[in-house]
Amino acid sequence: MSDVFKRNDDLKVIVLAKRLIKHTMKISNNADRYPKKARFTLVDPMQKTVIEIYKLLLKANYLNTNIKSQFEERQLCQSEAVYHCDVLLLYIELSLDENYINDKSCEYWVRQVMEVKKMILAWKNADSKRSSF
């Protein structure tokens, strides 16, 4: 990967969310795994969801926690990102149920999602403890 896309100051949860996007795209764009009939019902929503997680985390990271309205918006972005993690877990479960992925692939993917979700919740909790609001 080009150094242009690597940033040392990225928050670890954002780095992990980016890794989750890449994994999701790699798996879901594989025509041998996901048939054409699953493109609109499962693959497209799954890809949009994982990108939304990243966008929400990026937005949350840009907000100033010393300004009450921005702190509240940051908390909301973090909560929405957790919600989208849960939605992504549903898509992964459906993928397993439809035999688009196997157990091993499912476990790896779920671990990635849960790692991101856990870090978001820890970040949100740390923000709440530091906040004066």
KEMIGU-105215 format. One line per 10 residues: number of its first residue (from 1); for each residue z, y, x of N, C-alpha, C. Coordinates in nm, 2 decimals, decimal comma, always signed. Each point is the difference from the previous one (the first is absolute). Layout:
BEGIN
NUM) Z/Y/X/Z/Y/X/Z/Y/X ~ ...
***
This chain:
BEGIN
1) +0,00/-0,12/+0,08/+0,00/+0,12/-0,08/+0,00/+0,12/+0,09 ~ -0,07/+0,10/-0,04/-0,01/+0,13/+0,07/+0,14/+0,06/+0,00 ~ +0,03/+0,07/+0,11/+0,12/+0,08/+0,02/+0,01/+0,11/-0,10 ~ -0,11/+0,04/-0,05/-0,01/+0,11/-0,10/+0,09/-0,03/-0,12 ~ +0,01/-0,13/-0,04/+0,07/-0,03/-0,12/+0,14/-0,04/+0,03 ~ +0,05/+0,00/+0,12/+0,13/-0,04/+0,03/+0,08/+0,13/+0,02 ~ +0,12/+0,00/-0,07/+0,09/+0,11/+0,02/+0,14/-0,05/+0,03 ~ +0,06/+0,05/+0,10/+0,13/-0,05/+0,04/+0,11/+0,06/-0,09 ~ -0,03/+0,10/-0,07/+0,10/+0,06/-0,09/+0,00/-0,05/-0,14 ~ -0,08/-0,10/-0,03/-0,01/-0,05/-0,14/+0,14/-0,07/-0,03
11) +0,05/+0,02/-0,12/+0,11/-0,07/-0,04/-0,03/-0,15/-0,01 ~ +0,10/-0,09/+0,04/-0,03/-0,14/+0,01/-0,05/-0,06/-0,14 ~ +0,06/+0,05/-0,11/-0,04/-0,05/-0,13/-0,15/+0,03/-0,03 ~ -0,04/+0,12/+0,05/-0,14/+0,04/-0,02/-0,09/-0,09/+0,08 ~ +0,04/-0,03/+0,12/-0,08/-0,10/+0,09/-0,01/-0,13/-0,07 ~ +0,11/-0,05/-0,05/+0,00/-0,13/-0,07/-0,08/+0,00/-0,13 ~ +0,00/+0,11/-0,07/-0,08/+0,02/-0,12/-0,15/-0,01/+0,04 ~ -0,04/+0,06/+0,11/-0,13/+0,00/+0,05/-0,04/-0,14/+0,04 ~ +0,09/-0,07/+0,06/-0,03/-0,14/+0,03/-0,02/-0,09/-0,12 ~ +0,08/+0,03/-0,11/-0,01/-0,07/-0,12/-0,14/+0,03/-0,07
21) -0,05/+0,12/+0,01/-0,13/+0,04/-0,05/-0,11/-0,09/+0,07 ~ +0,01/+0,00/+0,13/-0,10/-0,08/+0,08/+0,00/-0,14/-0,04 ~ +0,12/-0,06/-0,01/+0,01/-0,14/-0,04/-0,05/-0,03/-0,14 ~ +0,04/+0,09/-0,09/-0,05/-0,01/-0,14/-0,15/+0,00/-0,01 ~ -0,06/+0,10/+0,07/-0,14/+0,01/+0,00/-0,07/-0,12/+0,06 ~ +0,05/-0,05/+0,11/-0,06/-0,11/+0,07/+0,00/-0,12/-0,09 ~ +0,11/-0,03/-0,07/+0,02/-0,12/-0,09/-0,09/+0,02/-0,12 ~ +0,02/+0,12/-0,07/-0,07/+0,02/-0,13/-0,15/+0,02/+0,01 ~ -0,05/+0,05/+0,11/-0,14/+0,02/+0,02/-0,08/-0,13/+0,04 ~ +0,08/-0,11/+0,01/-0,06/-0,13/+0,04/-0,06/-0,06/-0,12
31) -0,13/-0,01/-0,01/-0,07/-0,06/-0,12/+0,03/-0,15/-0,01 ~ +0,04/-0,06/+0,11/+0,03/-0,14/-0,01/+0,14/-0,02/-0,07 ~ +0,08/+0,10/+0,00/+0,13/-0,01/-0,06/+0,00/+0,05/-0,15 ~ -0,06/+0,12/-0,01/+0,00/+0,06/-0,13/-0,14/+0,00/-0,06 ~ -0,03/-0,07/-0,10/-0,13/+0,00/-0,06/-0,04/+0,14/-0,06 ~ -0,12/+0,02/-0,03/-0,05/+0,12/-0,05/+0,07/+0,04/-0,13 ~ +0,03/-0,11/-0,08/+0,06/+0,03/-0,13/+0,14/+0,06/+0,01 ~ +0,06/-0,01/+0,12/+0,14/+0,05/+0,02/-0,01/+0,15/+0,06 ~ -0,12/+0,04/+0,03/-0,01/+0,14/+0,06/+0,06/+0,11/-0,08 ~ -0,03/+0,01/-0,13/+0,05/+0,11/-0,08/+0,13/-0,02/-0,06
41) +0,04/-0,13/-0,02/+0,12/-0,03/-0,07/+0,12/-0,01/+0,10 ~ -0,03/-0,03/+0,13/+0,11/-0,03/+0,09/-0,01/+0,08/+0,13 ~ -0,12/-0,02/+0,07/-0,02/+0,06/+0,13/+0,01/+0,15/+0,00 ~ -0,08/+0,06/-0,09/+0,00/+0,15/+0,00/+0,13/+0,06/-0,03 ~ +0,07/-0,05/-0,10/+0,14/+0,06/-0,03/+0,09/-0,03/+0,12 ~ -0,01/-0,12/+0,06/+0,09/-0,03/+0,12/-0,02/+0,10/+0,11 ~ -0,13/+0,02/+0,03/-0,03/+0,09/+0,11/+0,04/+0,15/-0,03 ~ -0,02/+0,04/-0,12/+0,05/+0,13/-0,04/+0,15/+0,01/+0,01 ~ +0,07/-0,10/-0,04/+0,14/+0,00/+0,01/+0,06/+0,01/+0,14 ~ -0,06/-0,07/+0,09/+0,05/+0,00/+0,14/-0,03/+0,14/+0,06
51) -0,11/+0,05/-0,03/-0,04/+0,14/+0,05/+0,10/+0,10/-0,06 ~ +0,03/-0,01/-0,13/+0,09/+0,09/-0,06/+0,14/-0,01/+0,06 ~ +0,05/-0,11/+0,04/+0,13/-0,02/+0,07/-0,01/+0,09/+0,13 ~ -0,10/-0,01/+0,08/-0,02/+0,07/+0,12/+0,00/+0,15/-0,03 ~ -0,08/+0,05/-0,10/-0,01/+0,14/-0,03/+0,13/+0,06/-0,05 ~ +0,08/-0,08/-0,07/+0,13/+0,05/-0,05/+0,10/+0,01/+0,12 ~ -0,01/-0,09/+0,09/+0,09/+0,01/+0,12/-0,04/+0,12/+0,09 ~ -0,12/+0,02/+0,01/-0,05/+0,11/+0,09/+0,04/+0,13/-0,07 ~ -0,02/+0,01/-0,13/+0,04/+0,12/-0,07/+0,15/+0,03/+0,01 ~ +0,08/-0,11/-0,02/+0,15/+0,01/+0,01/+0,04/+0,05/+0,14
61) -0,07/-0,05/+0,10/+0,04/+0,04/+0,14/-0,03/+0,15/+0,03 ~ -0,10/+0,06/-0,08/-0,03/+0,14/+0,02/+0,09/+0,09/-0,07 ~ +0,08/-0,05/-0,09/+0,08/+0,09/-0,08/+0,13/+0,04/+0,07 ~ +0,05/+0,12/-0,02/+0,11/+0,06/+0,07/+0,13/-0,04/-0,08 ~ +0,09/-0,08/+0,06/+0,12/-0,04/-0,08/+0,10/+0,11/-0,01 ~ -0,02/+0,11/+0,07/+0,10/+0,11/-0,01/-0,03/+0,09/-0,12 ~ -0,11/-0,03/-0,07/-0,03/+0,08/-0,12/+0,01/-0,10/-0,12 ~ +0,09/+0,04/-0,09/+0,04/-0,10/-0,11/-0,12/-0,05/-0,07 ~ -0,10/+0,08/-0,04/-0,11/-0,05/-0,08/-0,08/-0,10/+0,08 ~ -0,02/+0,03/+0,13/-0,07/-0,09/+0,09/+0,08/-0,13/+0,03
71) +0,13/+0,01/+0,01/+0,08/-0,12/+0,02/-0,01/-0,09/-0,13 ~ +0,00/+0,06/-0,11/-0,01/-0,08/-0,13/-0,14/-0,06/-0,01 ~ -0,10/+0,07/+0,04/-0,14/-0,05/+0,00/-0,01/-0,12/+0,10 ~ +0,06/+0,02/+0,12/+0,00/-0,11/+0,10/+0,07/-0,13/-0,05 ~ +0,11/+0,02/-0,07/+0,07/-0,11/-0,06/-0,09/-0,07/-0,10 ~ -0,07/+0,08/-0,08/-0,10/-0,05/-0,10/-0,11/-0,08/+0,06 ~ -0,06/+0,06/+0,11/-0,11/-0,07/+0,07/+0,05/-0,14/+0,06 ~ +0,12/+0,00/+0,05/+0,06/-0,12/+0,06/+0,02/-0,10/-0,12 ~ +0,05/+0,04/-0,11/+0,02/-0,09/-0,11/-0,14/-0,06/-0,05 ~ -0,09/+0,09/-0,01/-0,14/-0,04/-0,05/-0,06/-0,10/+0,10
81) +0,02/+0,02/+0,13/-0,05/-0,09/+0,10/+0,07/-0,14/-0,02 ~ +0,13/-0,01/-0,03/+0,07/-0,12/-0,02/-0,06/-0,07/-0,13 ~ -0,03/+0,08/-0,10/-0,06/-0,05/-0,12/-0,13/-0,07/+0,03 ~ -0,08/+0,07/+0,08/-0,14/-0,05/+0,04/+0,02/-0,13/+0,08 ~ +0,10/-0,01/+0,08/+0,03/-0,12/+0,08/+0,02/-0,12/-0,10 ~ +0,07/+0,03/-0,10/+0,03/-0,11/-0,10/-0,13/-0,03/-0,08 ~ -0,08/+0,09/-0,03/-0,13/-0,02/-0,06/-0,09/-0,09/+0,09 ~ +0,00/+0,04/+0,13/-0,08/-0,08/+0,10/+0,05/-0,14/+0,01 ~ +0,13/-0,02/-0,01/+0,06/-0,14/+0,00/-0,05/-0,08/-0,12 ~ -0,02/+0,07/-0,12/-0,06/-0,07/-0,11/-0,14/-0,04/+0,03
91) -0,08/+0,09/+0,06/-0,14/-0,04/+0,03/-0,01/-0,12/+0,10 ~ +0,10/+0,00/+0,09/+0,00/-0,11/+0,09/+0,04/-0,13/-0,07 ~ +0,09/+0,01/-0,09/+0,04/-0,12/-0,08/-0,12/-0,05/-0,08 ~ -0,07/+0,09/-0,06/-0,11/-0,04/-0,08/-0,11/-0,06/+0,09 ~ -0,02/+0,05/+0,12/-0,09/-0,06/+0,09/+0,03/-0,14/+0,04 ~ +0,13/-0,02/+0,01/+0,05/-0,14/+0,03/-0,02/-0,09/-0,12 ~ +0,03/+0,05/-0,12/-0,01/-0,08/-0,12/-0,15/-0,04/-0,03 ~ -0,09/+0,09/+0,04/-0,15/-0,02/-0,02/-0,06/-0,08/+0,12 ~ +0,09/-0,04/+0,10/-0,04/-0,07/+0,12/-0,10/+0,08/+0,09 ~ +0,01/+0,13/-0,01/-0,08/+0,08/+0,09/+0,06/+0,01/+0,14
101) +0,13/-0,02/+0,01/+0,07/-0,01/+0,12/+0,09/-0,13/+0,00 ~ +0,04/-0,05/+0,12/+0,09/-0,11/+0,00/+0,14/+0,04/+0,02 ~ +0,09/-0,09/+0,00/+0,14/+0,03/+0,02/+0,04/+0,07/+0,12 ~ -0,06/-0,04/+0,11/+0,03/+0,06/+0,13/-0,05/+0,15/+0,01 ~ -0,12/+0,02/-0,05/-0,05/+0,14/-0,01/+0,08/+0,08/-0,09 ~ +0,04/-0,05/-0,11/+0,09/+0,07/-0,10/+0,13/+0,04/+0,07 ~ +0,06/-0,09/+0,06/+0,13/+0,02/+0,07/-0,01/+0,12/+0,10 ~ -0,10/-0,01/+0,08/-0,02/+0,10/+0,11/-0,02/+0,14/-0,07 ~ -0,09/+0,00/-0,10/-0,03/+0,13/-0,07/+0,12/+0,06/-0,07 ~ +0,08/-0,09/-0,07/+0,12/+0,04/-0,07/+0,10/+0,06/+0,10
111) +0,02/-0,07/+0,12/+0,09/+0,05/+0,10/-0,04/+0,14/+0,05 ~ -0,13/+0,03/+0,01/-0,04/+0,13/+0,04/+0,03/+0,10/-0,11 ~ -0,02/-0,03/-0,12/+0,03/+0,09/-0,11/+0,15/+0,03/-0,01 ~ +0,08/-0,11/+0,02/+0,15/+0,01/-0,01/+0,05/+0,08/+0,11 ~ -0,06/-0,01/+0,12/+0,05/+0,08/+0,12/-0,03/+0,15/-0,03 ~ -0,11/+0,03/-0,06/-0,03/+0,14/-0,03/+0,10/+0,05/-0,11 ~ +0,01/-0,08/-0,10/+0,09/+0,04/-0,11/+0,15/+0,02/+0,05 ~ +0,04/-0,09/+0,08/+0,14/+0,01/+0,06/+0,02/+0,13/+0,08 ~ -0,11/+0,03/+0,08/+0,01/+0,12/+0,08/-0,01/+0,13/-0,09 ~ -0,07/+0,00/-0,10/-0,01/+0,11/-0,09/+0,14/+0,02/-0,07
121) +0,06/-0,10/-0,04/+0,13/+0,01/-0,07/+0,11/+0,05/+0,10 ~ -0,01/-0,05/+0,13/+0,09/+0,05/+0,10/-0,02/+0,14/+0,03 ~ -0,12/+0,05/+0,01/-0,04/+0,14/+0,02/+0,05/+0,08/-0,11 ~ -0,02/-0,04/-0,12/+0,05/+0,08/-0,12/+0,15/+0,01/+0,00 ~ +0,07/-0,11/+0,03/+0,14/+0,00/+0,00/+0,05/+0,09/+0,11 ~ -0,06/+0,00/+0,12/+0,04/+0,08/+0,11/-0,02/+0,15/-0,04 ~ -0,11/+0,03/-0,06/-0,02/+0,14/-0,05/+0,11/+0,04/-0,10 ~ +0,03/-0,09/-0,09/+0,11/+0,04/-0,10/+0,13/+0,03/+0,07 ~ +0,03/-0,08/+0,10/+0,13/+0,01/+0,07/+0,00/+0,14/+0,08 ~ -0,11/+0,03/+0,05/-0,01/+0,13/+0,08/-0,01/+0,12/-0,08
131) -0,04/-0,01/-0,12/-0,03/+0,11/-0,09/+0,13/+0,08/-0,04 ~ -0,02/+0,12/-0,01/+0,11/+0,09/-0,05/-0,01/+0,03/-0,15 ~ -0,11/-0,06/-0,06/-0,02/+0,03/-0,15/+0,07/-0,10/-0,08
***
